Amino acid sequence: MIKKFIDRLLGKTSATPSRRASPFGKREDVPADVHGIDPKLVDQRALDVVHTLKQGGFEAYIVGGAVRDLLLGLRPKDFDVATSATPEQVKGLFRRAFIIGRRFRIVHVIYGRGREHEVIEVSTFRAYLDSADAEQVAGNERTSKGELAGMKHAVDASGRVLRDNVWGPIEQDAARRDFSINAMYYDPESQTVVDFHHGIRDAKKKTLRMIGDAATRYREDPVRIIRAVRFAAKLSGLGFTFDAKTLAPLASSHTLLADVPQSRLFDEMLKLLQTGHALASVAQLKAVGLDTGIYPLLDVVVQRADDEFVKLALQDTDRRVGEGKPVAPSFLLACVLWADVRKGWNQRLNPRPGQRPPPPFAALQDAVDEAFDARIGDVSGRGKLGADMREIWMMQPRFDKRVGTSPFSLVDQARFRAGFDFLRLRAQVGEVEEELAHWWETFSMASDDMREDMVDAQRRENLAKPGAGKARRVKRGDSDHPAGTSEPDPRFRSSAGDEGEEGGDDDGPTDDAEAGAPQADGSAPAKKRRRRRRKPSGAGRAEGGGGEANGND
């Protein structure tokens, strides 16, 4: 006690507090009999990457969320690798490897092709640098691209890290990671877990704890706020909760997200909604006070999560992810914004008295445009995502038509399945008849002959409905128009008078000529002469002679 007082007077500091203040923690090499990871859960391609790097003379470990999931007995969906090799050195060891990113340069090692391909993300150990040691730029990541071009470690005025490409040892790399349960390194060859910040202890206690001062770490990268919610949602089913110091500044730090590029926020929103825990993510956002203010479209999702239609869409997305099926953001967002589109569509189809309603498809297109302008913005409303959402919406009126060639062309469209799943959800909430969704499900899986039978049966059913036999207006071009029949129709008068009527013209056009039949010599139909006005005093006979019978003018 006295020694500490004297040291303080002399300006000396104790070695023990210095060690405690170190941000690098203390390395622990935990053997397999303690951590209990099942090596069978490790992906063979991740093993190959680690083995190749170690043979090249570098340190290499499986790292991050994969180690966390392995500790919890879960099979990771993605495997990341951390190494002492630089991105250029990693690229030189693999045949299909690509350096990506500017803010954080990493390498993607590709295995397989097409939809079956897998990416192993390889990052270089990064140095732990204080914001005071970094180069500062006046703007942000978007406005200072020219300044950032030659920098390896840079921050903005608030302390947010804009560049982090300075390499360092493994203990410094661990210190710059976010949560303790994501800062463990697993060597699959020795089956050892390297732990610097009590990640194994926190995993057993089911605690989400930020490494270092939480407020500072959120300021360094505000996206950590969203990542914290996502991890909490994913692990809530296993009983994980936030450490008190990690949770305290979470909600108040959300204003930092204003400087994050919209494209990055949009990507983080999709991770919240498409990693199999969409409903849990919404619940977690509400629980920590972040139900508004992160991203405008996410605010709409949270606001409408209790609507039956949107809730079914979120449940369906979680189910498909759990079953290993692909999910598309266009489908979920189309469900979220359907209320806006449907409202605008109905308003246009029911105009004010005296106004004529537009065609249904034109009304729907206008409603879609209005919803995009109001909700989507500049990021997600452009490109393929916006086009897919439009196609899902514009497909809905076409499901009502089940006769003719329309069903055959609709079922062959590339986005038919997404449009049908959308229709199925509408049927579940009573917006359309269940029978309609069942018909299309059967039709989509039927053979060509069965599809023909279904369309014929639907046509007969339509004709049998009340009002299906109402008289229609007969046009001259229709096959059942009287001008195309051989029998005279009492509704039409012959220009030469009724046949057999006393005082009629003997040389007027015959019934065959009126019907448009060709003459015996193959000349043009005589009905063309019938349309000409008759000249007075028999001039027609004098000039034409037998011209009408021959078809000459």
VENBEL-V347048 format. One record per residue. RES is the residue in one letter. PHI is phi in whole degrees, 0 to 359 (none if undefined). PSI is psi in whole degrees, -180 to 180 (none if undefined). NEAR is the number of other ideal C-beta (glycine too) atoms within 10 Angstrom. Layout:
# VENBEL-V347048
[[RES:PHI:PSI:NEAR] [RES:PHI:PSI:NEAR]]
This chain:
# VENBEL-V347048
[[M:none:-49:5] [I:294:-38:6] [K:297:-42:9] [K:297:-39:12] [F:295:-44:9] [I:295:-42:10] [D:299:-37:12] [R:292:-39:11] [L:295:-37:8] [L:275:-2:7] [G:81:13:6] [K:274:153:11] [T:239:145:11] [S:285:150:12] [A:289:-32:8] [T:295:-49:8] [P:301:-33:9] [S:297:-42:9] [R:293:-38:10] [R:293:-32:8] [A:281:-9:8] [S:297:131:10] [P:280:-5:16] [F:270:-7:17] [G:68:-164:17] [K:233:129:11] [R:289:133:12] [E:231:126:17] [D:261:108:12] [V:262:122:19] [P:284:171:10] [A:296:-35:13] [D:289:-11:7] [V:260:-49:12] [H:280:-28:18] [G:72:23:12] [I:290:134:22] [D:275:113:10] [P:296:-18:12] [K:291:-18:6] [L:277:-6:13] [V:275:132:20] [D:293:137:19] [Q:297:-34:7] [R:289:-34:16] [A:294:-39:23] [L:299:-41:17] [D:296:-41:14] [V:296:-47:26] [V:298:-45:26] [H:297:-43:13] [T:297:-43:16] [L:294:-40:24] [K:291:-35:15] [Q:293:-27:10] [G:281:0:14] [G:94:17:9] [F:246:158:18] [E:285:145:17] [A:203:138:24] [Y:215:151:26] [I:285:138:26] [V:219:165:27] [G:81:-143:25] [G:297:-26:18] [A:296:-42:24] [V:294:-41:28] [R:302:-49:25] [D:295:-39:20] [L:297:-40:24] [L:297:-33:20] [L:273:2:16] [G:81:16:11] [L:260:152:15] [R:272:115:12] [P:296:146:19] [K:277:-30:13] [D:228:148:14] [F:238:126:25] [D:249:149:21] [V:235:138:26] [A:246:142:25] [T:212:162:26] [S:276:-7:18] [A:284:143:23] [T:286:163:17] [P:305:-39:21] [E:293:-37:11] [Q:291:-38:16] [V:297:-47:26] [K:302:-35:17] [G:288:-15:11] [L:267:-11:18] [F:233:145:19] [R:289:-41:6] [R:241:86:12] [A:221:141:17] [F:224:130:13] [I:277:128:14] [I:231:164:11] [G:86:152:12] [R:246:-46:12] [R:296:-47:15] [F:230:109:13] [R:282:123:19] [I:225:173:19] [V:238:134:26] [H:259:118:17] [V:262:122:24] [I:258:133:15] [Y:237:136:17] [G:79:178:11] [R:224:165:8] [G:64:-147:5] [R:290:-19:6] [E:272:2:7] [H:288:155:10] [E:230:142:13] [V:249:125:15] [I:257:118:23] [E:271:124:17] [V:244:123:27] [S:242:149:19] [T:273:141:24] [F:308:130:23] [R:253:148:22] [A:284:149:18] [Y:269:111:18] [L:238:133:17] [D:288:153:10] [S:302:-31:17] [A:292:-23:8] [D:272:-7:11] [A:268:159:20] [E:284:141:14] [Q:251:144:14] [V:240:154:20] [A:283:-36:9] [G:264:-146:15] [N:235:-169:18] [E:298:-31:20] [R:277:-38:11] [T:269:-9:13] [S:239:34:16] [K:300:-38:13] [G:296:-43:9] [E:295:-39:16] [L:285:-16:19] [A:306:-40:9] [G:258:10:9] [M:262:145:17] [K:258:-31:15] [H:218:114:17] [A:217:150:22] [V:228:162:23] [D:266:-173:19] [A:297:-27:11] [S:276:-8:12] [G:97:4:16] [R:288:131:20] [V:285:120:19] [L:259:-26:23] [R:220:138:22] [D:213:75:19] [N:231:40:19] [V:254:124:16] [W:273:149:16] [G:206:-173:16] [P:282:170:14] [I:297:-36:19] [E:293:-32:17] [Q:285:-35:18] [D:298:-39:25] [A:295:-39:28] [A:293:-27:20] [R:270:-1:22] [R:282:165:23] [D:277:-69:24] [F:260:149:24] [S:299:-34:26] [I:284:-8:30] [N:254:8:21] [A:246:34:25] [M:249:151:30] [Y:237:128:25] [Y:243:123:26] [D:265:106:16] [P:289:-16:19] [E:279:-44:12] [S:267:-9:10] [Q:56:41:15] [T:250:138:19] [V:257:124:25] [V:264:120:21] [D:232:122:26] [F:256:-24:23] [H:230:37:25] [H:58:40:20] [G:295:-39:28] [I:294:-41:21] [R:299:-45:14] [D:293:-33:21] [A:295:-39:21] [K:289:-35:11] [K:279:-8:14] [K:58:53:14] [T:239:134:18] [L:264:109:21] [R:233:129:21] [M:282:137:24] [I:285:129:22] [G:81:-163:15] [D:283:120:12] [A:299:-45:23] [A:299:-40:17] [T:294:-41:13] [R:292:-36:22] [Y:293:-36:24] [R:290:-36:19] [E:299:-41:19] [D:212:97:19] [P:300:-21:23] [V:297:-19:17] [R:300:-26:20] [I:299:-46:23] [I:288:-39:25] [R:298:-37:17] [A:298:-43:25] [V:296:-41:23] [R:295:-44:20] [F:296:-41:22] [A:297:-39:24] [A:293:-43:23] [K:295:-38:21] [L:261:0:21] [S:297:-33:18] [G:294:-21:9] [L:265:0:11] [G:95:12:8] [F:285:143:19] [T:224:162:14] [F:285:142:21] [D:294:144:16] [A:301:-42:10] [K:289:-25:12] [T:283:-37:23] [L:283:-35:18] [A:307:-49:13] [P:269:8:17] [L:296:-56:21] [A:294:-40:14] [S:289:-15:11] [S:272:-3:19] [H:294:-20:18] [T:294:-21:10] [L:294:-21:20] [L:291:-13:19] [A:297:-26:10] [D:266:-1:16] [V:277:135:21] [P:305:141:12] [Q:300:-35:14] [S:296:-38:12] [R:289:-39:17] [L:296:-39:21] [F:297:-43:17] [D:297:-40:14] [E:293:-35:21] [M:298:-43:22] [L:295:-36:17] [K:295:-37:13] [L:299:-38:25] [L:262:-13:26] [Q:234:22:19] [T:252:16:18] [G:93:6:20] [H:223:43:26] [A:297:-49:24] [L:296:-40:16] [A:293:-34:21] [S:294:-42:29] [V:298:-44:25] [A:297:-38:16] [Q:290:-38:22] [L:300:-42:24] [K:292:-38:13] [A:293:-35:15] [V:263:4:16] [G:82:26:12] [L:244:31:22] [D:287:-12:19] [T:221:156:14] [G:99:-6:14] [I:275:-53:22] [Y:205:133:22] [P:306:-43:15] [L:290:-34:19] [L:293:-35:25] [D:301:-40:15] [V:294:-42:17] [V:301:-49:25] [V:296:-41:18] [Q:297:-37:14] [R:259:8:20] [A:298:-24:20] [D:271:-10:9] [D:295:139:15] [E:301:-42:12] [F:294:-46:19] [V:291:-39:23] [K:298:-41:17] [L:297:-39:16] [A:295:-41:26] [L:295:-42:22] [Q:297:-41:13] [D:296:-39:19] [T:296:-45:24] [D:299:-40:20] [R:296:-46:12] [R:295:-40:17] [V:296:-41:18] [G:297:-30:10] [E:271:3:8] [G:76:18:8] [K:268:153:9] [P:288:150:8] [V:231:148:19] [A:242:133:19] [P:296:-27:18] [S:298:-38:20] [F:293:-49:23] [L:295:-43:21] [L:291:-32:26] [A:296:-37:24] [C:292:-41:26] [V:296:-39:24] [L:264:4:23] [W:299:-33:25] [A:299:-40:15] [D:293:-44:18] [V:294:-45:23] [R:296:-40:18] [K:297:-47:13] [G:295:-36:19] [W:295:-48:23] [N:296:-38:11] [Q:297:-38:13] [R:286:-32:19] [L:282:-15:14] [N:236:73:10] [P:287:178:12] [R:293:156:5] [P:304:135:4] [G:93:-13:5] [Q:262:141:8] [R:272:127:5] [P:292:146:11] [P:284:167:14] [P:301:148:10] [P:305:-42:13] [F:291:-39:11] [A:295:-39:11] [A:295:-41:20] [L:294:-41:22] [Q:299:-42:17] [D:295:-39:15] [A:294:-38:21] [V:296:-45:21] [D:300:-41:13] [E:296:-42:17] [A:295:-40:24] [F:297:-45:19] [D:297:-36:10] [A:277:-32:12] [R:241:-35:17] [I:280:-48:18] [G:86:-163:15] [D:275:-18:8] [V:270:-63:19] [S:275:-13:22] [G:273:4:18] [R:246:150:12] [G:82:-156:9] [K:296:-38:9] [L:301:-50:19] [G:297:-39:17] [A:295:-40:13] [D:293:-40:20] [M:297:-45:29] [R:300:-42:21] [E:295:-39:17] [I:299:-44:23] [W:292:-47:22] [M:291:-16:16] [M:283:-22:18] [Q:299:-45:19] [P:296:-25:13] [R:289:-21:17] [F:291:-19:20] [D:287:-21:10] [K:264:114:12] [R:238:23:20] [V:231:166:16] [G:75:-150:11] [T:266:-8:9] [S:302:-45:14] [P:300:-37:21] [F:291:-40:13] [S:287:-34:11] [L:292:-43:19] [V:290:-17:17] [D:270:-3:8] [Q:289:147:13] [A:298:-34:8] [R:263:17:18] [F:301:-44:17] [R:298:-41:12] [A:294:-42:19] [G:296:-39:24] [F:292:-42:20] [D:300:-36:18] [F:296:-44:22] [L:298:-40:21] [R:298:-42:18] [L:294:-38:22] [R:298:-37:21] [A:291:-36:18] [Q:296:-31:15] [V:264:6:13] [G:83:13:10] [E:286:-33:14] [V:228:168:17] [E:290:141:11] [E:300:-33:11] [E:299:-34:9] [L:295:-46:16] [A:295:-39:19] [H:295:-40:12] [W:299:-46:17] [W:289:-33:22] [E:295:-43:14] [T:294:-43:12] [F:298:-40:19] [S:294:-26:14] [M:255:1:10] [A:275:163:14] [S:285:170:8] [D:299:-42:8] [D:295:-42:8] [M:293:-36:12] [R:297:-42:17] [E:300:-43:12] [D:296:-40:12] [M:295:-41:18] [V:293:-42:17] [D:298:-43:11] [A:296:-38:13] [Q:292:-37:17] [R:297:-44:13] [R:296:-37:10] [E:294:-40:12] [N:297:-41:11] [L:292:-28:10] [A:278:-10:9] [K:289:150:8] [P:303:133:6] [G:88:-5:5] [A:290:-23:10] [G:264:17:9] [K:298:148:6] [A:294:143:5] [R:241:163:8] [R:285:125:5] [V:268:122:13] [K:264:157:8] [R:298:-29:8] [G:279:-11:8] [D:289:152:12] [S:292:-25:7] [D:264:14:9] [H:291:141:12] [P:302:-27:16] [A:294:-16:14] [G:261:8:12] [T:252:158:11] [S:276:-22:9] [E:272:138:8] [P:294:143:15] [D:256:128:11] [P:297:-14:8] [R:283:-14:7] [F:239:132:10] [R:268:140:10] [S:284:142:18] [S:292:-18:16] [A:260:9:19] [G:92:165:13] [D:290:141:11] [E:295:134:12] [G:84:-5:6] [E:283:136:10] [E:298:133:6] [G:90:3:5] [G:284:162:12] [D:280:125:15] [D:289:-26:5] [D:261:15:13] [G:290:172:19] [P:294:146:20] [T:279:173:15] [D:298:-38:12] [D:296:-39:15] [A:295:-39:22] [E:295:-33:23] [A:281:-2:18] [G:85:19:13] [A:284:146:14] [P:289:154:13] [Q:284:168:17] [A:298:-33:10] [D:271:10:9] [G:81:9:7] [S:283:177:12] [A:297:152:13] [P:303:143:17] [A:288:-12:23] [K:295:-17:16] [K:293:-33:14] [R:288:-30:20] [R:293:-27:16] [R:284:-16:7] [R:282:146:11] [R:290:140:7] [R:286:138:13] [K:278:145:12] [P:291:161:7] [S:59:36:7] [G:68:22:11] [A:297:-28:10] [G:297:-40:19] [R:291:-39:15] [A:293:-41:9] [E:276:-41:9] [G:274:-28:17] [G:55:-121:12] [G:265:19:9] [G:300:-37:14] [E:295:-40:22] [A:293:-31:18] [N:270:-14:14] [G:81:16:18] [N:269:148:14] [D:270:none:10]]
